[in-house]
Amino acid sequence: MGVVFLITSTLGYFVYPTILNFLVHLYSQQLFYTTPTAGLDIAFKISLGVGACLTMPVILFELFQFVSPALPNISFKNLFMISFVSIILLMCGMAFAYYVTLPATLLFLTNFHTDQVTYFISASSYISFVLQYLVVFGIIFQLPLIMFIVNSVFTLNTKTLMKYQTWVIVGVFTLAAIFTPTPDPVNQCIMAVPLLLLYEISVAILYVVNKKKKAVIL
């Protein structure tokens, strides 16, 4: 796994200028380097990010293979499918963040300036913010898969899940407050609302799955 990460990170270095242009495309203002090593720092961050994303299938497969003895209902084929679906959800979460929520977040955050006080954003700070934002949404979109895995071991009662929806909302906004790069309520809502929708979708999927499971048993 370490060798795969090293190789993919090296590949990431060769494509990082393209990825950098892709990431800064959302921001219409000029970015700046504030230290002599800032350019190298950005290349390093992007390269590691590419390496982490490309290594994710291997990490997930080995992780699920490690815990598979505790999940007797999950076969080798299921492990492969879980890893594949996890990558798809990760990409969907990052795409959703990039095309839907991140532009609104950047627009909101960069409006806090006056004629006397304006913003001066370094390229390194911007890239760190964007990468963190994308990764968090990629992780958030794993919720349906996590609930499906848990349900395959311990059947979840969808009525109970809906009954505690109020606590779920509180928990979601708490997580959004922790994981959002900025503490403003607007940014928290931008992150919390998709998570709540994912929870509702996950419960609906589990309802259908459990209904079919009962039908097979009968």
C-alpha positions as MATLAB code, in Angstrom:
seq = 'MGVVFLITSTLGYFVYPTILNFLVHLYSQQLFYTTPTAGLDIAFKISLGVGACLTMPVILFELFQFVSPALPNISFKNLFMISFVSIILLMCGMAFAYYVTLPATLLFLTNFHTDQVTYFISASSYISFVLQYLVVFGIIFQLPLIMFIVNSVFTLNTKTLMKYQTWVIVGVFTLAAIFTPTPDPVNQCIMAVPLLLLYEISVAILYVVNKKKKAVIL';
ca = [
       0.000    0.000    0.000;
       2.861    2.353    0.787;
       4.452    1.588   -2.581;
       1.155    2.274   -4.376;
       0.823    5.593   -2.545;
       4.380    6.572   -3.471;
       3.833    5.740   -7.148;
       0.466    7.511   -7.396;
       1.798   10.569   -5.551;
       4.665   10.731   -8.044;
       2.138   10.597  -10.878;
       0.215   13.357   -9.112;
       3.291   15.582   -9.259;
       3.359   15.412  -13.050;
      -0.313   16.399  -13.371;
      -0.497   18.884  -10.513;
      -0.374   22.015  -12.761;
      -3.572   20.836  -14.476;
      -5.228   20.067  -11.136;
      -4.085   23.417   -9.743;
      -5.735   25.247  -12.637;
      -8.882   23.195  -12.054;
      -8.990   24.095   -8.350;
      -8.353   27.831   -8.786;
     -10.872   28.073  -11.640;
     -13.660   28.729   -9.125;
     -11.885   31.749   -7.682;
     -11.950   34.809   -9.922;
      -9.346   36.821   -7.993;
      -5.556   36.660   -8.196;
      -3.834   34.343   -5.717;
      -0.382   35.023   -4.308;
       2.627   33.198   -2.915;
       3.600   34.616    0.461;
       6.745   32.541    1.028;
       9.527   31.290   -1.267;
       8.523   27.675   -0.605;
       4.776   28.182   -1.143;
       4.857   26.905   -4.726;
       6.588   23.695   -3.666;
       4.165   23.346   -0.759;
       1.183   23.507   -3.130;
       2.732   20.946   -5.485;
       3.375   18.691   -2.499;
      -0.196   18.991   -1.193;
      -1.788   18.314   -4.569;
       0.538   15.398   -5.303;
      -0.281   13.775   -1.964;
      -3.979   14.427   -2.546;
      -3.850   12.680   -5.915;
      -1.881    9.825   -4.363;
      -4.426    9.441   -1.555;
      -7.375    9.380   -3.966;
      -5.770    6.868   -6.319;
      -4.662    4.679   -3.409;
      -8.091    4.764   -1.788;
      -9.379    1.594   -3.542;
      -6.400   -0.374   -2.203;
      -6.805    1.075    1.300;
     -10.522    0.337    1.388;
     -10.100   -3.179    0.023;
      -7.441   -4.062    2.605;
      -9.485   -2.455    5.369;
     -12.642   -4.371    4.481;
     -10.622   -7.553    4.069;
      -9.236   -7.028    7.582;
     -12.692   -6.687    9.143;
     -14.325   -9.328    6.908;
     -14.032  -12.104    9.583;
     -16.467  -10.056   11.695;
     -18.809   -9.710    8.699;
     -19.665  -13.291    7.689;
     -22.261  -12.158    5.133;
     -19.714  -10.218    3.079;
     -17.837  -12.247    0.446;
     -14.724  -11.383   -1.566;
     -16.951  -10.189   -4.397;
     -18.895   -7.986   -1.985;
     -15.646   -6.533   -0.661;
     -14.689   -5.518   -4.178;
     -18.122   -3.985   -4.804;
     -18.026   -2.100   -1.497;
     -14.643   -0.617   -2.384;
     -15.885    0.315   -5.858;
     -19.085    1.939   -4.548;
     -17.078    3.798   -1.901;
     -14.877    5.324   -4.595;
     -17.935    6.313   -6.643;
     -19.501    7.966   -3.576;
     -16.215    9.721   -2.809;
     -16.073   11.127   -6.341;
     -19.750   12.133   -6.221;
     -19.225   13.932   -2.922;
     -16.202   15.823   -4.202;
     -17.974   16.666   -7.481;
     -21.035   17.884   -5.569;
     -18.819   20.079   -3.402;
     -16.868   21.481   -6.357;
     -19.793   22.256   -8.649;
     -22.593   23.037   -6.156;
     -21.574   24.075   -2.656;
     -18.005   25.361   -2.992;
     -18.833   28.216   -5.421;
     -21.580   29.432   -3.066;
     -19.270   29.114   -0.082;
     -16.460   31.080   -1.746;
     -18.893   33.761   -2.872;
     -20.274   34.093    0.646;
     -16.900   34.175    2.387;
     -15.264   36.659    0.000;
     -18.045   39.209    0.402;
     -16.821   40.255    3.846;
     -14.679   43.191    2.812;
     -14.974   46.960    2.652;
     -13.254   49.768    0.805;
     -10.869   50.139    3.724;
     -10.302   46.431    4.407;
     -10.048   43.888    1.604;
      -8.888   40.291    1.420;
      -5.454   39.037    0.418;
      -5.611   35.258   -0.046;
      -2.464   33.216   -0.458;
      -2.451   30.359   -2.958;
      -1.355   27.919   -0.247;
      -4.230   28.865    2.067;
      -6.736   28.636   -0.762;
      -5.565   25.188   -1.907;
      -5.602   23.887    1.681;
      -9.148   25.196    2.139;
     -10.416   23.689   -1.121;
      -8.748   20.305   -0.619;
     -10.119   20.047    2.927;
     -13.564   21.028    1.696;
     -13.570   18.412   -1.072;
     -12.288   15.638    1.183;
     -14.908   16.338    3.862;
     -17.723   16.106    1.315;
     -16.195   12.925   -0.100;
     -16.288   11.394    3.386;
     -19.821   12.661    4.047;
     -21.103   10.893    0.943;
     -19.973    7.552    2.436;
     -23.012    7.631    4.768;
     -25.329    5.445    2.598;
     -22.611    2.806    2.238;
     -21.847    2.814    5.967;
     -25.517    2.378    6.837;
     -25.845   -0.410    4.260;
     -22.843   -2.278    5.732;
     -24.186   -1.949    9.268;
     -27.596   -3.109    8.089;
     -26.045   -6.207    6.494;
     -24.767   -7.259    9.933;
     -27.468   -5.859   12.221;
     -30.802   -5.160   10.552;
     -31.666   -1.527   11.203;
     -35.260   -0.626   11.972;
     -36.175    2.185    9.579;
     -39.073    3.286   11.784;
     -36.657    3.738   14.670;
     -34.242    5.634   12.423;
     -37.007    8.058   11.465;
     -38.217    8.297   15.063;
     -34.863    9.712   16.172;
     -34.693   12.102   13.222;
     -34.619   15.136   15.528;
     -31.450   13.865   17.192;
     -30.007   13.114   13.787;
     -30.558   16.727   12.732;
     -28.806   17.953   15.890;
     -25.938   15.533   15.298;
     -25.614   16.509   11.636;
     -25.386   20.219   12.381;
     -22.881   19.474   15.145;
     -20.713   17.514   12.725;
     -21.064   20.293   10.160;
     -19.891   22.798   12.765;
     -16.842   20.624   13.468;
     -15.854   19.754    9.906;
     -16.620   22.966    8.046;
     -13.451   24.977    7.410;
     -15.221   28.140    8.607;
     -17.559   28.652   11.600;
     -20.260   30.645    9.811;
     -23.821   29.193    9.968;
     -24.368   29.522    6.218;
     -21.426   27.260    5.437;
     -22.622   24.806    8.098;
     -26.065   24.665    6.492;
     -24.519   24.141    3.059;
     -22.773   21.062    4.446;
     -25.542   19.850    6.786;
     -28.450   19.882    4.304;
     -26.847   17.411    1.833;
     -25.966   15.140    4.755;
     -29.575   15.171    5.949;
     -30.754   14.356    2.423;
     -28.272   11.490    2.273;
     -29.640   10.189    5.578;
     -33.200   10.268    4.255;
     -32.153    8.526    1.037;
     -30.217    5.915    3.035;
     -33.229    5.163    5.227;
     -35.431    4.799    2.133;
     -32.923    2.388    0.555;
     -32.710    0.355    3.762;
     -36.513    0.164    3.894;
     -36.601   -1.386    0.405;
     -33.674   -3.723    1.145;
     -35.141   -4.946    4.441;
     -38.556   -5.415    2.845;
     -37.047   -7.616    0.152;
     -35.055   -9.489    2.806;
     -38.253  -10.287    4.717;
     -39.944  -11.389    1.500;
     -37.108  -13.843    0.783;
     -37.320  -15.257    4.315;
     -41.077  -15.759    3.997;
];
